[in-house]
Amino acid sequence: MILVWLILILMGGGLLAFMLGQWNKSLPRWIALFTLFAGFLGLLSLWIEQYRFTNTWLVNYKTEWIPSFGITFHLAIDGLSLILLTLTFFIGILSILSSWSDIRDRVGFYHFNLLWILAGISGVFMAMDLFLFYFFWEVMLIPMYFLIGIWGSENRVYAAYKFFIFTQASGLLMLLAILGLYFIHGNNTGTFTYNYFELLGTVIPEGTANWLIAGFLIAFIVKLPLIPFHSWLPDAHSEAPTAGSLILAALLLKTGAYGIMRFALPLFPQAAINFAPWLMLLGVLGIIYGAILAYAQTDLKRLVAYTSVSHMGFVVVGIFAFSELALQGVVMQLITHAISTGALFVIAGILKERLHTRDISAMGGFWQQMPKLGVLSMVFTMASLGLPGLGNFIAELLILLGAFRSNLWITIFATAGLVFSAIYSLRIMQKVFFGPKAGSAPISDLNWRELSILTSLTIVIIWLGVYPQPVIHTAKPMVKYIENIFSGDASAVKNNKLLYQMKTAEQPNKKETYVSK
């Protein structure tokens, strides 16, 4: 029951950290760290075990929850889910380490919220029942609201409310779309269910399908975020604690892209085609607009936040190109953006802790005082601008090559975003490390904890740039499945559903099945 245990250890670890934090402020940190290490090692062993297989679904768990309403507790993972789950636990470990000495008040409640955010994210990546998916989607929301509102900076309350309103309102639209799909499928077949595999291939009138996919897409593109729904992100990032910014950038944004790939495209393929040109246009506008605003910022965290708007524009362009190459690039972009932008937020937190400011005009000349931080910052700013040899280059190259076949002009304008990314990335290095020296007070370089965080991220971003094949190979079944849907292979959805039904029917008494075996 590995999928169930992944959720339980996060929620249980959060409750234990909260209770023991009343007596000891150190225990919650160690409990959270041990919990995430256990889950991370379990996922790594599963990845190694399943890597040689190419089946769509690797692990499946299903049991009745509320059968009178057709609701099941149904978790399953394929290669894409496995990659994102492993990323979730890896980033979770780093978020604990990054806040090890920063959080001194309500330490138990802080780690409770952090672990429950990760539990919600993990559930989103595993849920195969749409009601369960919405449940985990909401589980992510409340703990992040508390994380920003209690442990954030000066304007934390405003940023927390804005984050809550944007995500809650868009989530309610998705709930209405889920209910619409539920009743349409029930009226067509006589079976009312939220099961993802049952709902695939539901016959929906085109006009209705357009409305339903709009409900899903609004929730997902708000979370990405895509312009014009992006304004909550810079405020949330700038006010959140370092761990909150790390989880926001590396994980929460990825749930939006995952939702589009897992639910919006397979459930409403024709409607997705109708929306594709407009969403690709918004994606390329986000690439350019986010990059321009990033260059204009003086607040380091807001600057990095706007780079996320730009990078997520590449994700939208790649998804709606409906090309295998572009979708491979999207998967790579989800991982590499999490690593590179997450590292930049860690760097911003390190600088704020020492300087008590995020204003880059008050920084400068730190290369000599902080050579370790300078070198590692150079790695991640170069990754952000897409330097060959680092993971972001592979991701953006694959997206542009795939999108080129779908829409030439969109690809040309998206390529211009690479120029803008070089400008704002070089501006970070110039202002913070190579500009005129700001102040005369000595500043300490990285300690062992900070060095270990950034070194581990450096190893991953270089590995993804030099040898991305494990990620591409693991996600290939899902990528090929989506590409088949939009290449005219109408049997792709049906075959995927039949594969699932056939393999689970072989062992009806077992709730968990390793499909690849």
Buried (B, 14 or more C-beta within 10 A) or exposed (E): EBBBEBBEBBBBBBBBBBBBBEEEBEBBBBBBBEBBBBBBEBBEEBBEEBEEBEBBBBBBBBEEBEEEEBBBBBBBBBBBBBBBBBBBBBBBBBBBBBBBEBBEEBBBBBBBBBBBBBBBBBBBBBBBBBBBBBBBBBBBBBBBBBBBBBBBBEEBEBBBBBBBEBBBEBBBBBBEBBBBBBEBBBEEEEEBBBBBBBBBBBEBEEEBBBBBBBBBBBBBBBBBBBBEBBEBBBBBBBBBBBBBBBBBBBBBBBBBBBBBBBBBBBBBBEBBBEBBEEBBBBBBBBBBBBBBBBBEBEBBBBBBBBBBBBBBBBBBBBBBBBBBBBBBBBBBBBBBBBBBBBBBBBBBBBBBEBBEBBBBEEBBBBBEBBEBBBBBBBBBBBBBBBBEEBBBBBBBBBBBBBBBEBBEEBBEBBBEBBEBBBEBBBBBBEBBBEBEEBEEEEBEBBEEEBBEBBEBBBEBBBBBBEEBEBBBBBBBBBBBBBBBBBEEBEEBBEBBBEBBEEBBEEEEEEBBBBBBE
